[in-house]
Amino acid sequence: MKSRRDFKTELEYIKYLRIHLAGLAMQGLLSNEYIAKLMELPKHNPTQDISAMAIKFADELLKQLEQK
């Protein structure tokens, strides 16, 4: 993970954190047994749903961190 000093602006840093946190959230979601079973079903591809959930989790975490 990069350091805060690796970025020129706060916005660049926040964008990087959002991507990083969304990736961590996606790892957690993909390790869920229920989602793993959905992925195995024919004609069902929940990847867009998983991606959207991961981004929402990252955004909510950043929002909560800003409030503290």
C-alpha positions in Angstrom: 0.0 0.0 0.0 1.2 3.5 -0.8 1.9 6.1 1.7 0.1 9.5 2.0 3.4 11.1 1.0 3.3 9.4 -2.4 0.4 11.6 -3.5 0.4 15.3 -4.5 -3.2 16.1 -3.5 -5.7 14.8 -0.9 -8.1 13.9 -3.8 -5.5 11.6 -5.4 -5.0 9.9 -2.0 -8.7 9.5 -1.4 -9.2 8.0 -4.9 -6.4 5.6 -4.2 -7.9 4.6 -0.8 -11.3 4.0 -2.4 -9.8 1.6 -5.0 -7.7 -0.2 -2.3 -10.6 -0.5 0.1 -13.0 -1.7 -2.6 -10.5 -4.4 -3.5 -10.3 -5.5 0.1 -14.1 -5.5 0.3 -14.3 -7.5 -2.9 -11.9 -10.1 -1.5 -14.2 -10.5 1.6 -17.3 -10.8 -0.5 -15.7 -13.4 -2.8 -14.7 -15.5 0.2 -18.4 -15.7 1.2 -19.7 -19.2 0.6 -23.1 -18.0 -0.5 -21.6 -15.8 -3.2 -19.3 -18.6 -4.3 -22.3 -20.9 -4.8 -24.0 -18.1 -6.9 -21.0 -17.9 -9.1 -21.3 -21.6 -9.9 -24.9 -21.4 -11.1 -25.3 -21.5 -14.9 -26.6 -18.3 -16.4 -26.0 -16.3 -13.2 -23.1 -13.9 -13.1 -23.2 -11.7 -10.0 -19.9 -10.0 -10.7 -21.5 -6.6 -11.3 -23.4 -6.9 -8.1 -20.3 -7.8 -6.2 -18.4 -5.0 -7.7 -21.1 -2.5 -6.8 -21.3 -3.8 -3.2 -17.5 -3.5 -2.8 -17.5 0.1 -3.9 -20.4 0.9 -1.6 -18.6 -0.6 1.3 -15.4 1.4 0.5 -17.4 4.6 0.1 -19.2 4.1 3.4 -15.9 3.3 5.2 -14.3 6.5 3.9 -17.4 8.5 4.9 -17.2 7.0 8.5 -13.5 7.7 8.7 -14.0 11.4 7.7 -16.5 11.8 10.5 -14.1 10.6 13.2 
